[in-house]
Structure formats: C-alpha cells, structure tokens
C-alpha cells in the first residue's frame, strides 16, 4: 500500500485534475478559462514545516507542462508568525534542488533539507516563502526533472496562485533556488515580466548549467563518478526519457548500471546515494540514444539566456557534483554576454554543494534586500 501522505496527494491530485479536465474539455457550455497560476485547492499543511513560521498551506494550481499543456502542480505557502506590513508580506518563490524522481520525493512530503536555515531566516525577516513541487509529482505523469521551462513555469505560477488565497502579499517578489532549483531561478530571471507581479531579483545557489553535460560526458566516456554523484546520472537519464520516450534505456544504460536506474524510479536521493560504487566505464554507452540525452541536457542549460533582473550566483569551492567551480565560471562568462541586468558571482572557500547554502546566506539576504530596493549591483560582468 502507498504511504498515507502519498495516497492523500494522489486523491487531491485526482480531484484537481477533474477540475482541470472539466475546464479543458467540456463542450456543453463555455468552460472557465484555465490560466497559469489559477488556484485549485488549499488546505493546512504540517509536513516540512519551516522553523519559526506561522501557517503553512498545501495548494494545487494550474501551470504549463513541458508539452505546453495545462497541468496541476502542488506547492506550499508559508507565512510569517507576525502580521503583514502595510504593503503585504514580501514574497520569495523558492525552487528546490533535486530530491528524486519517484512520487514520494516531492518536496511537500519532505523537509526543507539543507535550505532550512535560509528559509527560516527569510520567514523570520517577514518573507512569505512559496515552495513548488514542480510538474509531474502527485497524480499526473512522470517528473521532467531538470526541464528549465517547466520548472520555471511552476516557480512563477505559484506566485499568482498564492495571491489567490486572499492573504496580504506584496506584488513584487524574488526567486531563489538551489542546484536544479538554482537553474530554474535563472530560467525565471530570463523571462519577460508577467503583470501585476514584478520579479525584482534572482538568487541561484550552485545552479545547474553546463556542468551537467560535462558530468554526463565524463560518465559516458569512462571517467570517474563520485559515489555521491552517481544518482545524478540515473536521474538525468530518467528525466531525458520522460521528455523523450523514444530513448532506449536498453541501448543507453550499461548492464551494471541498470539496477541503479531502475532503483531511481522508486527511491529518493538519500537512499540512492547508498548504491554501490561502480567502476569507470560501467555507466552509459555512446551512440544515438546518448545523443538524445545530450540534446535534452543542453536544452536545459540556462547559460545562453539573457538575465532581465539582477542575479546573484553562489558557488561552493569544493562542489563535487555536476556543478563545479570551473563550469559555473563558464556559465557566468556566457551570461555576461547577454545580460540585460547586473550579474554578481561569489565563490565560498571550503563549501560543498550542500554547505554553500549556509556559507552564502548573509550575502544572499543582503542581495535580496538590495534587489527589493532597486539597488542590487553585479560585478561579474565588468
């Protein structure tokens, strides 16, 4: 049997999808227009509580899928334990890092993890924190992990959905995210404004970018893959397959690695990191199927995008995942060629992929305040 919490999410998802389908397919009368950011359901939520926060609500809302169709997405809205200021609670839309592929890995079923300290401090400072689950978790389809436009849709649309709750929220907002979520934050920062909600800045902690392709090429070409990073090979393969089902896993995945790919359909990131270490050359096979994976990965790289709001990118010096200092520096150089707004970059000595969050917190909070006040600066592109 499914765990009770997952079962509840699936039932809620079925109800939300019924609403979605009724609006999308009814031919008897003009259906209500489905719009991105439309709030569908809301209920009190206690899982994954941010320390020191007031109320948290689990919501479902309409977003746009990677196939450009309406889809139901879930997320959490956390409010401070204090009355709103005159202009409403300032808003941060937080984009989670990768937690896994399976339904039980959705962030609303888990705690904030390594982001706990940062999110708690944001709430303490009076921010309303929104946390989307992204597309594909709940009752509808597979998770198109890493998909930049899909992830960005969910991060943007939860802002409008949260305003539909009737709480006093400011129209101006910030986006912040870690790892996959850091990449999503950059995708969001490249978008045209969507009135009446005005994005003021983006904070990207260890964002995914060109390092993902470098990492996957290394696995395919017989390079060493750190045991803690092995799950990202599996998850990237499954993400590409979710978006392009024509990819043959039998031809792409080497026999020794196939059990880990199959396990990634069922287990979350923490458990996947306990898989046995494989030898170089045991992961993937080059060829037409790998080329399809490469096309997917390259399409999600935010390096080619033009940043339209001030951006701060924060990188750990000791990051050994697919997000390494050299590849992130290359991304910054590319962003600077097209930037329409300031881009700032910071590296943190001794910080890993996870510990970059506490290491960079003071800089991130200062940049967030400056972006809200219209005085954020960037030195990376000078």
Buried (B, 14 or more C-beta within 10 A) or exposed (E): EEEEEBEBBBEBBEBBBEBBBEBEEEEEEEEEEBEBBBBBBBEEBEEBBBEEBEEBBBBBBBBBBBEEEBBBBBBBBBBBEEEBEEEBBBBBBBBBBBBBBBBBBBBBBBEBBBBBEBBBBBBBEBBBBBBBBBBBBBBBBBBBBBBBBBBBBBBBBBBBBBBBBEBBBBEBBBBBBBBBBBBBBBBBBBBEEBEEBEBBBBBBBBBBBBBBBBBBBBBBEEEEBEEBBBBBBBBBBBBBBBBEEEBEBEEBBBEEBBEBBBBBEBBBBEBBBEBEEBEEBBBBEEEEBBEBBBEBBEBBBBBBBEBBBBBBBBBBBBBEBBBBBEBBBBBBEBBBEBBEBBBBBBBBEEBBBBBBBBBBBEBBBEBBBBBBEEEBEBEBBE
